[in-house]
C-alpha cells in the first residue's frame, strides 16, 4: 500500500513539531491581573499562570478543558479573592489550585463528570453528571458540601452567578444544546435551610437555541450598588434570527411559572432586547468589562472569527444597535480584531482585551486582541515560516453555496490570475505545474467548521506538495442555523455531494491542480464521509478513514451519551426508521469501493469505539477491498501521542504518494523502506 521512495521524509520533522505544539484552550483573568490558562500538548492539558512576563506551570497531573467553539462554557475560574483557581481535573473532578504555591485541593468525588463552572461568593457552580445527566450543583470551596440546585431531567450548561442565583442554559436530552435551548435562572438558598428556589425560564422559544449567558457586572459608579457583583441585566446569545446574535434581558423579572417550566416553558421572545447582530454573521461569546459598560463579542463569517467591542452602558432595553448593524458605521462599535484568523474566548484585563487566537500558521495562543501581540510563549518558534498559505473560496453544489478552505498549489497561493481559470483552459506552458495532486479533507463533527485556524494535518500534506481542500459541507457550523441543520435527516445526502463536488470545484479554480489524481481523508465525521465518498463515487483514487462511524445501527449500542444524541438528531428515532439507519450507514456501500483504503483507530476511543472500524474492516475483507487497519493503543477520539501521529500520518502520506504522485522527471527517488 505504500511507496516511501516518493514521499519527502524531510517533512516528518515538521509534522512532529506541529503535533507537539502548545494549544491554549481558554484563559481566566484574576482580580489582580494574573492570567491563568489551560494549555494542551499531545492531548495532555494543564493549568499555567502568566504574570509579569513569567509563565509558570500550576498543575502537573492533568486538567480537563476542551475548545469546541464560540459557545464554550468556562473550564476555569478565579476565586473572588484572587487566591485560587477552580478547574476540572483529568479525572473529571472539581479542584482548586493555589495561584502562589501550586497546592491542589480536590473538592469532589463524583461518579459523573463535570463540564462548566463558575466561582462566586456563594460557592462554585458546576454542571455535573453526579446527580443526573447534566445537573446543576453548587460545591463548597472548602470541599465540605455539595448539593444539586437543578436535578430535573434537563441538561444544563454554562453556569454563571448573578447575585443569589445561577443563570445557565438548559436543553432537553435529545436537543444536544444545538436545536433548542432555554435561558434559565436557579435561585440558591442563602439562609442555610437547604431549600433552593424553583428554576424559572428567562427566555425560551420553540426551535431556538440560547447560549452564553453573561450577567452584567454592577458599575462602580452605580449609586444603588449593593454587595452583589452583578446587576439585574445579562447578555446572552440566541439564533432566532437565523444567525447567532446577542440579546439582553432583565433577569430579575418573572417569565412564566414553575408549572409551565415543567412542560418546557413558554418564555416570551419580546422580553429579550436585540443588542447586536450583523447580517450573515454569527455573533457570540459576549464578555462584559468590569465596569459593565462595554461588551466584547466574537464575529464569525467566511471562515474568520474576529472580535468586536460595543458601548453598552445604561439600560439594555435602550440599545440602538439591533440585528442589522454595520460595525463600521458607528463609533460606538470597534472592530478590534479581524483578518485571516479565528479568535475565541475574549476576556477583559482591565481596559485591555485578550482573546485566544489561532491562524493557519499559528496554534491557539493568548493575544492582546487589539494589538495582536502574543502573550503566551511558544514551544515551536519559527513554525509559521515553515507552513504553506491558506485561502478560502466558495463553489456551487447543486444550487447551494459551499464555503471551503484550501491550501492551494504553491505557485497559485494568492495568485488571483491563476484562481478562477477553468481547468479546460490549461495550456502547454502549465503542463509542468499541472501535476499537483489534490486531497479532500472533510471535517468531523459534523457540526463544526473549517476556517482560518490551525490544522496541522492539512498543513502537513500541503507541505508535501499536495493541494488540500476542506469543504464546509451542509451541516457545518458558522453559516447560520438553517445551514447547520441542513443535513438533519439527510446524513450522507447533500452533505456527501458537497464533499465530492469539492474536488471538481478546486480543480476548476486552480489550473495547477490535477483533478484526475484526488485522494480523501478525514477523522470522526470526516472518516465516515471518506468511506461514504469512496463507496458512492469514483472521484477518488485512495482514502484514509480515521476513527469514523460506519454502522449506525451498532453505533447506537457502542457510543457514549453525546454520540447517541447526535445520531438521533441526524437520523431520527431508530425504532421508527431502522431501515433509514441501515441505508444511511457508510458500511452499506463497501462492496462498491474499488480504491485502497487505510483505516486508523484508537483503542481507547469512547465516543466512537474501535468496534466501528473492526466492523468496517470485516466488510472490506469480505468484499476483497484493498485495505490496511492500524490500531493505536491508548489513543482516545483523536490522536495525540507524537509517535502515533507520526506513524499514522506518514503511512497515509505514503499511501497517497503511491497512488497519486508521479515519478520525478529527473529520475530522482529515495531509498525504499517497506513499513513494518
N, C-alpha and C positions, 0 to 999 in steps of 0.2 A: 504493500500500500504506500510505500514511502520512497522518496528519492532525495537523500540528503546532499547529494552532489550538486543539486540545483538551488539549494537554499543558502542564503547569506548567513552563515552561522555567527558572523561578527555582530549581528543584531541581537543575539541571545543576551548579551550584557545589558542592552537597553531594556529588554523585556524584564530582566531581573531587577533593574533599578526602578522601573515603574511599579513592579509588583511589591516592592518593599518601601515605596514612598509613603510619607505620612499623609493621612487623610483626616482633617479636622471635621468633626461631626457637628458640634454645637458649642456655644460659649455662654457663660453667665458672668455678668459684671457685679462685683461686690460693692457694698456701700462705700468702701474706701478706694475704689477704682481698680482693685486687683481683678484680673481676668482668669477665671477658671474655665477650662475647656476639656472636652473629650476628644482624644486623638486615637485614630486607628492605624495599626500597621500589621500587615499579614493576618487580618481578622482578629487581632487582639487589641482591645480598647482599654485605655487607662485615662485617668484624670491628670491634668497638668495645670500649673499655675504660672501665669505671666505677670510679672511685677517688676517695675523699674528696670526693664530690659533683660531681666533674668527669666529663664524658663526652667521651672522645677517640676519634676515628676512627683505627684502626690500619692498615687496608688500603684501597686505593682502586681496585684493578683487579679486584675481584670475588672472591667466595668461594662455595663450594657448601655449602649447608645446607638441608635440607628438613624440614618439620614434617608428619609423616604421622599419628602417633597415639601411643598410650600405650606402644608397644614400640619407640620410635625408638632407634637407635644414637647414639653420640656423634659429632658432627661437628667438635668442637674439644676440645683438652685441653692442660693446662699441663705444662711440663717439671717434673720432680721438684724442681729448684732454684728454680722460680718465675720464671725469667728470660724464657722464650719460650712461645709458644703454637703448637701444631700445628693445622693446619687443611687443608681441601681447597680448592684454587684453583678459579676459574671454569672452568678448562681441565681440571679433574679430576685435578690433580697434588697430591702431598703437599708442603706447605710449612710453614715456621715463620716467625713474626714476633716480633721483639724487642719486649717489652712496654714498654721505655723509649724506644727510638729509632724503632720502626716499621720497622726494616730487615727485609726479606723475603728468605728463602733458600728457593728451590725445590729440593726434595731428589730428586725423581723425574722421569723422562722416560718414563712408561709409555705403552703403546699402548692400555691399558684404563683404565677409570675407577677411582675409589676411593669406597667407601661404608662409613664406620665406622672409628674409630681409637681408640687408647689409648696414652698415653705412659708408659712405665715405666723402671726403671733399666737395662734391657737393650735398650732401643730403642723404636721406635714401631710397634706392631702395627696392621696395616691389613687391610681386606678390599679386594681389587683384582681386576680382570679381566685384569691383565697376564699372568699365568701361565696361567690358565684362568678361566672364568666363576666369580666369587665365591670365588677362592682366598684363603688366609690367608698373610700375609707379615709380616716384620719389617724395618723400614728403619732404617738408622743415622742418628741425629740430625745427624751431620756430613755426610750426603749421600754417603758413600763406600762404601755397600754396601746391598744388599737381597737377601733370599732368601725363598723360599717355605717355609713350615713345614707347610702343608697344601694340596696340589695334587693332589686325588684324585678329581675328578669331582663332589664335593658342592659345594653353595653354602654359604658361611659368612657370619655376620652378628654384629654387636655384640661385638667382641673386648674383653677386659679382662685385665690382667695379674694373676696370682696366683703370687707367688714367681718360680720359674724357668719358668713355663708361662703359656700364654694360654688362658683359658676363653672359649668362644664358643658360638653357636648354629649348627647346620648342618641343611640340608634337602636333599632330592633336588631336581633341577632342576624337576620337574613340580609340586612341592608349594607353591611360591611362599611358603614360610615361613608359610603360613596354615592348611593342612590338617594337616601333620605336620612336626615339627622336634624335634631332639635337642639336649641339652646335652652339650658335649664339652670335653676338655682336651688341649692340644697342648704337650708339653714342648719347651723351647727349649735348644739346646746352649749351655753356658756355658764350655766348655773350649777353644773355638776350633777344634774339629775339623770343624765344619760338619755334624755328624750329629745332627739333632733326633730326639726320641723319636716313637713311634707315637701317633697320635691315638686317644684312648680315649673311649668314651661314659660319661658320668656319670649321665645319665637319658635314657631313650628308651622310649616306649610307642606301639604302633600307634594311629594316629588321634588323637594328642595333640600339640598344639603347645606347645613350650617357647619361652621368650623371656626377655630381660632378665637375663642372668647378672650378679650383683653380688657379688664377693668381699668378705668382711668384713675391714675394717682390723684390724690387731693392736692390742689395747687397750694404752694407755700404762701400765696397771697390771699388765700381764702379766709375771710374773717370768721366764717362759720365753721372752720375746721375743728374736728374732734381728734381723738387719739387714733382713729382709723386712718390707715394709709391710703384708702381709696374713697372716691365719692360715689354717687349713685349711678354714674354713667359707665357704659362699657362699649367698646367697639367689637365687632365680630364680622365674620365673612359668611355670605351665602351665595348660591348660584342661581337664584330665582330668575335673574335677567337673562340667563343663558351662559353667562361667564361669572366667575367669582368676582365679587365686588365687596367693599367694606361698608357696613351699616352701623348705626348707633342706636342704643336703646337705653331707657331708664330702668335699671334693674330693680329698683325699689317698688315699682308698680306691680300689681297683681295681674297676671294674664291667665285667665281660665281658673280652674279649681282642681283639687285632687282627683275628683271623680272623672273629670274629662281627661286628666293626665293618664289615668289607668287605661283609658281606651285609645291612647295615642295622642290625646290633646288636640286642641283646635286653636292654637295660638294665632293671634291676629297679625297679618302681614303689615297692616298700616301702623303698627306700633314701632316699627323699625324705620329709622331715618336713613335715607340714602346719603352716605357720607362721601364715597369716592369710587368711581368706576371709570374705566377707559374703554372705548369700543374695541371689541375683538382682542381684549387683553385680560389675563387672569390676574386680579389684584388680591393679594393675600398677605399673611404673616404680619398683621398690624402690631406695632410696638410703640407704646407711649414713652415720651421722655419723662423725667422725674417731676417736672412741673405740670404735666398733664395738658400742655397746650400745643404740643407738636406730635404728630403721628407719622411714623415711618411705615412704609408698606413695600412689598415686593411687587413687581410688574412683569409678567411673563407673556411674551408674544414672539412668534417667529423663531423659537429655539433659544431666545435670550431672556434672561431674568435680570432686571435692573432694580434699583431702589429709588422710590420717590418719598419725599417728606412734605406733608401738608400742615399748614397752620390750622389748628383745631381747638383753639381756646373758646370758652363760652359754651352755651347750651348746644348739645349736639343736634337738637331739633332745628336749629337755625343755620345748619350747614348749607352753603350755597353751591357746593361743587356738583353734586349729582352724579349720575352714572354715565354721562356722555362727555366727560371732561377732556379737554385738550391740555395736557400738563404743561405745555409750553406757552399757553395763552394767559397765564396769570402769575403774578409774583408771589402768590400765596402757596404755590406748589413748586418745589425744587426737585429736579431730576438729578440726584446726587451720584448715581452710578448707572452706567449704560454700557453699550458696546458688546463685543463678542465674548460674553461671559455669563455665568449663572451665579447670582448672589442669593443667599438664603439666610434665615435666622438673624435678622437685624437686631442689634442690641445697642442701647444708649450707654455711653460712658461720659456722664455729664453732658456737655454740648457736642461731644464727638460721637459719631455714629459708626458702629462696627458692623461687619457682615462676614459671613463665610463665603468666600469667592472661589470658584474654580473656572478654569478655561481649558480649551483643548490641549494646552501645553503645560498646565499647572494644576496639580492636585488641590483639593479644597484646603484653604488656609484662612486665618482671620486677617482681615484687612481693615484699614480705615476706609469706609465706603466712599467718602468724599474725595480723598486724595489718591486712593488706590494703593497707598503704602502698605506693604505686608508687615504684619506684627509678629507672627509666629515663624520660627525658624524652619528651614527645610533640610531634610536628611539627604536630599538628592539635588544639590546645587548644579546648575547648568543644564537641567533636564530640558528646559524649553527650547534651547538651541538645537537639540537633537531630534525634535519631533516635527512631523510634517504639518502643513497648513490644513485648515478645515474651512469648508464653505457650506452654504445651505442653498437649496433651490426647491421649487415646487413643480409637481407634474400632475397630469390628469389621469385619473383611474376610473374610467367609465363614468365620467361626469362628476367625480369627487376630487377636489384638490387635496393632494397629499404633500405634506412638507417632508423634506429629507435632509439629513446631514451627509456630507460627503468629504472624504479625503480624496481629492481629485488626483489625476496623474501629475507628477511633479512639474512637468512643463506647463500644465494648464492652471495651476493654482493662481487665482487672482487674475487670470487672463480672460477678460471679457470677450475678446475677439474669438477665442477658442470655444468658450461656452456658448451653447445655443446653436451651434452648427450641426445640421443633420448628419448622421453617420454616412449617408449616401454621398455626401459632398466631399469625402476624403479624397485627396489627390495623391499622386505618386510621391510627392515631397513629404507626405505624412506617413509613408509606409513604415519607416523605422519606429516612429513614436506610436504607431497604431498597434503595437504589440503588448500593450499593458493589459493584463487580465483584471477582472472585476470580482469583488466579493460583496455579497449582500449580507448584512448583519441585522436581522430583526431583533428589537429589544424584547426583554421579558416583561413580566407584569401580569396581564398585558397592559394594565392601566398605568403605565409610566410614559416617559417620552425621552427622546434623544435630542439634545441641544448642544450649545457651545460649552459643554462640560468636558471633564477629563474621562476619556475612555481608553485605558491602556491596551485593551485587546485590539480595538480597531486601529489604534496608533501603531501597534507593533506590525500588523500586516501592511499598513501603509508604508512604514519604514522599509519593509521588504520589497517594495515596488509595486504593490497592488493598489488599484483604486478601490476604495471601500465606501459603500453607501449604506446608510442607516435610515430606513424609512419610518416615519411616524404614521403607521397604518391606522385604519379605523379602530377605535377603542383606545387610542393613545390619549394621555392627559395633556393639558396645556393648550388646547384648541377649542375650548368651550364644552359645555355639558352635553350637547347633542352629539358631538363627535366622540366624546368619551364613552357614551352609551351606544355608539353605532354598531358595535359587534355583539351586544347583548342578544342572545337568541340566534346569533349568526356567526358563532365562533368557527373559523375555518371557511368562511364565505367571502364577503367583501374584503375582510382584512387580509386574507391569503392572496386575493387578487392584487391588492395593493403591494404586497411584498414581491410577488412575481413580476409585476409591471415595473418595479424599481430598477430592474436590470435593463430593460429596454429604454427607460427614461434616462438613465445615466449614460448609456452608450450613445443615445441620440444627442445628449447635451455636450459630451466631451469626445471629440474626434479621436483622442489618443486611447480611448478605451476600446478594447476588442470585445464586442458584445457576444462573440461566439465562445469565449472562454470565461465562464462565470461559475463561481462556487458560492456556497451559502453556509453560514454557521451562526449559532446563537445559543443562549442559555435560558433555562426555565421556559417561559413562554416563547422565547426565541428558539429553544430546542424543539418544542413541538411544532413551531412554524417551519423549521428546517425540514423535519420529516414530512410534514404536510406538503411542502413545496416539492420535494423530491418525488412524492407519490402521486402528485396531481398535475405535474407538468414535466416537460422535457427541457426546461430552460437552463438547468444546472448540470455541471459535469461531475461535481463531488460535493459532499456536505459533511459537517461535523455538528452533532447534536449534544449539547451539554445539559445534564440533569433536567430533562424535559418530561412533560406529561404526555403519555402516548395512548393510554387506555383509560378513558374517562369513567367507565363503569367500575373498574377495580380501584381507581384513584379515590373514589368516594370512601372505600374501606381503609385505605392506607395513609391518607394525608392527615395533617393537623386541622384544627378548627378553622383557621383562616383559609386554607386551601379548600376545605369543604364548602365554606360560604361563597368563595369566589366561583367555584364550579356551579353552584346553584344559581348564582346571579347570571352567569354567562349562558347556561343551558336550561335553566328551569328545574322543575322537580323530576327526579329520576323516576318516581312512581308513575307520574303522568306521561312521561315520554322516554321510556327506556330505550326504544329504538333510536330516538334522537341522539342520546348519549353514544350509542354504539356507532351510528352513522357518522357522527362528527369526530370520532376518535382517529388520530393520525395513524394508528396501527392498522386501520381497516384497509389502507391502500399500500401496505408494504409490498404486496405481490406485484405492484406496478412500478416499484423502484428499480431502475436499471443502472444507477450510478453508485460508486463506492461511498460508504458512509462510516464515519468513526463515531462511536457512542462513548460518552465520558460521564462518570457519575461519582459523587462522593458517598462513601458508605455510612456516614453519619447524618445524612440529609433527612430531616424530619418533615420539611414542607413537601418535598417530592421524593419519597423513598426510592431507594435504588431498585426496588422491585419493578418500577416502571420501565427502567432500562433493561432489566432482565427479561421482561415480557417482550419488549421490542426485539431484543437480540434473538430470542427464541423464534420469533416470526421471521426475522432476517435469515436465520439458518434454514427454516422450513421452506423458504422460497429461493434459496441459493443466491441471496443478495450479497455481493462482496462487502465485507464489513470488518471492523475490529471493535472490541469492547475493552475499555480501560476503566478500572476501579481504583479509587483513591481513598486509602484508609484515613479515617478521622476527619474527612472534609465534610462540612455541612452544605447548606444550599448556597453554593458559590465557593470557588477555590481560593484559599488564602496562603497556604504554605508555599514559599517561593519554589521549593523543589518540585512540588506538584504543578504549580503554574508553568514552570519551565518545561516539565515533561509533557504536559497536556498540550500547550500551545505550539511547542516546536514540532510535536508529532502532527498536529493539524497543519502547520506550515509545510511540513514535508509532504503531506497528502496533497495539498494544493500545488506544491511545486511539481509533483509527479504528473498531475492531470491538467494543469493549467499553464505551466511555463514551458517556453520553447528553449532548445539548446542555444547558448550564446553563439552569435555569428562568428566570433573569433575562435570558436572551438574550445574556449577555456572551460574548465569544470573544477570540481572539488573532489577530494577523496571520498569515496562512497563508504559509509559506515552503517551497515544494517543495524536497525534498532534491536534492542534486546527482546 
